């Protein structure tokens, strides 16, 4: 193959230092000269590879176990293959060529000539080598012991009575404990205080954790219930079984709120973020008048975040919540989010896509206040004058006309009714109810109803006076309880960064999602 490769080349640039006698630095050489040069290079390469193979043959497992400082004797054996799991291998001794099965424990017993360990001792280990091997093993054992956490004694227990007796010159060992100390077990209480304080200091826990009601309840429950031999949950139980149980319990607690979605409606808000490992995440929350509810956070690291992918995620969340319960989807006004929202509107006519008002105003104000746009600020201000128009429209105007006389409101109302009520007969009933509401007929002509229109909160007005238009009342109560921004999603990322911080950046996304779900929805 190498000769075939050389024969296909007709020239090759060669530096002057490799071929002395030629007066140019690069030139075209013939096939024969290049073949000689190739054989020379091939010979050097073969010699280097043979030397490397001989070096690796002397200790084939050295490179694999070099990083394991706690088990240095692996370098004197060769792992042939894994046997049965649990760290067991088929092992061959590099000194006596004896083959046996086992783990590092049998490797030590074989090389250090330890009998009664289920493996034959090495017959070719001399006394001098045995001394060297034991020295290596002892140094490693000592290093491991030093690296372990040392047991540090707690501060001495010093109750008030003990301090008084010490002041009087009484030996603490000879003093008698008082009845009060025995009754309230003061020494044990103080020892427990020191243990808890040691936990805070050694782990760097913030002091405000002591204000957490669940922290206090845990110790109060343990003190009031005699649970002999109790051990607190360990690392794996906290992150798996207990976390899953807590999430299921929180989901059950949220069920009454979910049951009210059909009457009150719900808005799905979404936003994107990158975690400490630069993974792209998209979260979804369900917002009602009761507040935001965290639904899920999806890892999109290996996905192309185009309109089809985002609309697919929106569709899945809508189907989980129930498309008849969803009033709108709120995102930022990015192009891809707007395109995905239009796809959802085409598929679900009763669901609207809404651009986050806070995000829109923020972008507008950034453009107005940007230093580089100083000369164009006046132009941008004129383009953003619609903000003041919206504010003016929101203020009660004495010259405001009824809804049926406002052309823009009439057009948008007709579009809305056609999307909400696909059935013609139902839409006709809704139009009749709107006529009674707008013209003050059929119960809407009541004096309190007319006077309260400009004084009461719109939702409260519909609760009090909207019974004469039951279909419109249901729609009004749904729409008036919906948010106009996705700010809760951005606040949720603050919670996410608090839990999935730089110190916990190896946490899997699904476990981080469970923690966020429990933390946000408790």
N, C-alpha and C positions, 0 to 999 in steps of 0.2 A: 504493500500500500504506500509506503514511504517513497519507493523508487517511482511508482506510478505518479505520485504527486509531483515529484521532481521533474519527470519527463514532460509534464504539461506546461512547465514554465519556460519561457524563452529568454527572460532577462530578470535581473534582480539588483537593486542598488546596494552596494557594499561600501562601508566606510574605508578610508585610506589606511587606518591603523590595522585593519584585519589583513590587508594584502599589500605589504610594503613592496616597493618596486614600481608601483603605478603612480602616476603623477596627478591623478584627478581624484576627487573625493567620492564621486558617484559615477558609475558607468555601467554599460551593458556587458555582461559576461556570457560566455558560451555555455551550452548545456553541459559539456564535460567538466568545465571548471566548477560549475555550480553543484554538480553531483559530488565532486571531491569535497567541496566545502560542506555539503549536506552530510556526507558520511563522517566528516570530522565533528560536526555539531552533534550528530546522532550518537557517536561514540562517547562523547563527554556526557550527554544526557543519560545514556544507559549506565555508565559508571556511577553517576550520582544516584540513580534510582536503586542500583544494586547495593550501594553503601547504606542508603536509607532503609532498605528492606532488611539488611543484616542487623542494623541498629534496632529496628523495631522487633526483630525476631528474638533478640536477647531478653526483651521485656515487653511482650505484646499487650499486656493489660496496663502498662504504666501510664500511657496517655489517657486511657479512659478513666482511671481512678486518681489521676493526679490532683484533681480538685477536691477529693475527699480527704481532708486532713485528719479526720477522726478515725480512719481505718487504714493506716499506712501499710499493713501487711498484704493488702490486695495486690501490691506491686510484685509480689513474689509468686503469684499464681496466675493462671489463665482461666478466664470464664469461657467455657465452651458453649453452653446454652442454658437458658432458663429452665428450671425443673419445678413444676408444681406451684409456682408463684410464692409469695411471701418472702421474697429475697433469697430463695434457694436456687442454686445453679449446679450444673455439672462442672467440676473444678479439676484442673490439672496443675500439680505442683511443678514449678519451673526448676526446682532443685533436684527432686528425686523422680520426676515424671509419674508420680502416683496419681490416679484419678479417683475422685470420690464426689459424693453429692452433699450439699449442705450450704450453710451461710457463712458469714464472717466469723461466727463463733467457732466453727470447726476449722476454719483456716488458722485461727490463733492456736487452737489446740494442736493442730498438726505441726505447725512450724515451731511452736514453743515447747513441744514435747510434753503436753498436758494429757495425762492418761484419764480414762474414765469419761471421755467426752464424745464417745461414739465414732471415733475416727482414729486410724493408725497414725502414730507419730512419724515424723520424717527421719529416715535412717541416715541421710546424708548431711544433716545439719551438724557441723562440728561444734565443739565447746566454745570456740572463739566466736563463731557466727551466732550461736545461741545467745551469748552474752550481748552481742550487738542488737539482735532482734528484741531481746527483753528490754534493752535500754530504749529502743525506739518505741516499744509498746508502752513502757512506763511513762515516758515523756508525753505521749499522746494522752494517756489516761489522766495525768496531772493537769494538762492543758484543758481538757474537757471539764474536769472538776472545778478549776478556777473560773471557767466561763459560766458556771451555773450560778443562779441567783442565791446569794448568801442570806442566811436567816439572821436578821438584825433584831435585837431585843427591843421591846417597847419601852417608852418612858415609865419610870416607877409610879405605881399607884400612890397617890397622895391625897387622901381625904382630909377634911378639915380637922377631924379629931386626931388623926395621925400627926398632922402638922403641929397641933397644940401639944401633944405629948413629946414630940421631938424638941419643941421649944423648952419644955420643962426638964429635959435631960433624961427622959425615959427611953429605954431601949425599945425600938419598934418590935423586935422579936418577942419581947416579954410582955408587951402591953396587951390588954384584953379588948377584944372587939365589942363595941356597944351593941345594944339590942336594936337600935335604929339601923346600924350598918347591916346587921344580919337580916333584918326584916326587909329592907329595900335592896339588899345585895349591892351595896355601893361600889365595892371593889370590882365586881364583875361588870357593872355598868361603865365604870371608867376604863376598864380594859377594852371593852367593846368600842368605846369612843375612840381610843387610840388605834384600834385595828381599822376602823372606818377612815380615820384621818390618814393613816398610812396608805390606804388604797387610793385616796385622792392625791396625795403627794407623789407617790411612785408612778402613777399613771398619767399625771398631768391633767387631771379632771378639773373642769371649772367649778368654782365654789357655788355658783348658782344652781348646780345640780342638786344641792341640799334643799332647795326650795321646791323641787319637783314633788308634787303630791304622791306620785306613784313610788318614788324613792322612800318616802316616809311611811307609806302604807305597807310596803314590803317588810320593813323592819318591825313595824307595829304588829303585823300579822304573825311574824315569827316569834315575837315576844309574848303574844297573848295565846299562842297555841304551842303546846309542848310537843315539838316534832323532834324526837330524839334521833340522832344520827343523820340529820338532814344535810345534804350537800347541795349548794347552789348550782344552777344549770351551767354546764360547761360551754366551751367555744362552739362545738358542732351543734349542740341542742338549741342554743340561742339563734343560730343562723339558719336552721332548717325547720325542725319540728315545731318549736314554739312560735317562730315567725309565721309559718303557714297557718297554724291554729289561730293566731291573732288576726291575720288577714281575713280568714273565713268568718271570724266573730264580728269584725268590723263590717264586713259585707252584710251580715244578718242585721246589724244595727241600722244600716242605711236603707234597708228594704222599705220601711214606711215612707221615706222620702221619695223613693223610686215609684211607689204606688201612686203618689200624688202627681206624677208627671203628666198623666193623661188629662188631668183637669187644669193644672197650672201651666203646662208647657215647660219646655226646657231648651236652652241654647247650648250648643256645643262650641267651645272656644279652643283654639289650638295655637301653638307657637313652637318655634325651633330653637335648639341650643346645642352646644358642644360640651361634653363632659371633660374632666381632667385628662383623659386619655385621647382627646380630640375625636371621640366618636360622635357622630351626628345623631341627635335625638329629636323626636317630635312628641309632644305631650298633648293629651286631650282631656278636657275637663267639662263636666256638665254643670251649668249654672242656672239656678232658679232663684226665686225671692228668698229661699232659705239659705242661700250662699253657694259657693263653688264646691263641687265634689270631684276629686281626682279620679279619673278613669284608668288611664294607662299612659305609659311612655314607651315609645317604639324606637328600637335601635335601627337606624337607617345607614349604617356605615358602608355597607356593600351595595347600596341601592342608588339608582339614578333618580334624583328627586325632581322628576318632571311632573306635568299636570296629571298624567295617567296614574302615576304611583301615588301622588297625594290624594287624588280623588278616590282611589281604591281604599286608602286608609280611612278617608271620611265615610265612605260607603259602609265599611265594616263597623265603624263606631255607630253610625245611624241605625244599622240593623240591630246592634246590641241594645241600644237605648229604645228603639222602636220608632219607625219613621213617622208614625201618626203623632208621637209626642214631641218631635223636634220642630221648633219654630224657625230657627236660623242657625247658620254656622258663621262664627266670627273669627277672622284671621287678620293678619296684616295685609297691606295692599300690594304685596309683591305680585309680579306678573304671573308667576306660576300658580300662586294661591288664587288669584282672580280667575285664571283659566280653569282650575280645578273646581272652584265654586260654581262657575257656569255649567260645568258638566253635571254637578249635583242638582242644580236647579232644573236642568232639562230632564233628569231622571226622576226627581221628586218635585213636582210642581208646587207643592205646599210649603217647601223649605226654601228659605232665602239665604243667599250668601251676603254677608255684611262686612265691609271693611272696618277695621278697628278705628274708631274716631280718635282715640288718644294717639295712636301711631300716625294717623294722617296729620293731625294738628302739630305733632312733634316735628315731623318732616317739614311742614310749612314754616314753622317758626325757626327751624335751623337754617332754612334757606334765606329767610328774612334777616336773621341776625348774623349770618356768616360774614366774616371780615372781607373775604375775597369778592363778595357781592355788594360792596358798599355803594358802588355807582349804580347798580341795578335795583337797589332796595325799593325805590319808589315804584318801579315797574312790577316787582314781585308783590308789593303790598297791594297794588290795584288788582292783581290777579287773585289774591287771597281775600279780597273784600267780601267774598261770599260768607266768610266767618261772621262778620258783623251782621250780615243780612239774616243768617240763621238765628243769631242772638236776638235780633229785633223781632223776628217772627215768633220766638218763644215767649216774648213778653206780651201780656194781655193788652190788646189794643181795643179802644172804645169803638173804633170804626170797623172792627172785624165783622165780616159778613158770615151768614150761616154756611155750613159745609156744602149744601147743594147749590150755592151761588158762586162758589170758588171753582174756576175752570180747572186749575191744576189739581186740586184735591179730588174733583169729580173724576178726572181721567185716571188718576192713580187708584182711586177707590174701585172703579170698574175693573181695572187690571187685577187688583188684589182679590176681588170677589170671584173672578173667573178662575184664579189659581186655587183659591181655598175651597170653592164649592163647584165641583165639576158637574153635579146634577142640576139640570135646568130648573126643576120644581123647587129644590132647596134654595137655589139662588134667587128665585122669584120671592120666596118668603123672606129672605134676608133683605132684599130691596124694599119690601113693604115695611119691615121693621125699621130700616134706615129712614124711610119717609116719615114715619111716626116720630122718630128721634129728632130728625133735623127740623121738622115743621112744628114740633111741640104738640103731637096728637096722642090719643090712646094711652093716657097715663103719664105722658111726658109734659102734659100741660099743667101739672100740679105746680102750685106756687113754690113749694120747697124745692122741687126738682129744677125749676128755672133759676131760682136764686142761688142754689148750691153749685151751679155749673162753673162759675168763676171763682168760687171760694174753697171748694173741697178738692182734695187730691183726686185726679181722674179715676184711679182704681177704686178709691173709696166711694166716689159718686156712682160708678157702675154697680158696686155691691149694694148700695142703698136703693138706687132708682132704676137699675137696669133690668128688673124682673119682667117689665113689659116687652122687652125684646130679648128673649132667652138665647137665641142663636148669636146675636150680636154681643150679648153680655159675655158669653163663653169666649168669643174671639177676643173681645176687649180685655178680659182678665188675663188671657194668655199673653197678649202682645205687650201690655203695660208692665208686666213683671220681668221683661227680658233686658239684658245688659246691652250696651252699645260699644263695649271695648273688650279686649282680651288681656287686660291688665292682670287678672288673677293668674293667668298662665305664666306671665313674667315673674310674678311673686313666687309661683311654684318653683321656678328655676332657682330662686334664692334658697328655698328649702332643699332642693336637690343638691346644690353645691355645699350646703351645710352638712348633709349626710354623706354624700359621695365626694369627699374632700380630697386634697392632695395626699393626705396621710392614709386614705382608704381608696386609692385609685385603682387597686387591683380587684375591687369588688365587681362581680358579674352584673351586667345590666338588669337581668331579671330579679336578682336579689335586691338591687338598689330600688327597682320599681316597687317591690313588696314593702320595703322600708318607707318609701315616700307615700305609698297608699295608706299605710297605717298611721304615719305621722300626720299627714294632711287631713285625714278623714276622722281622726279620733274626736 
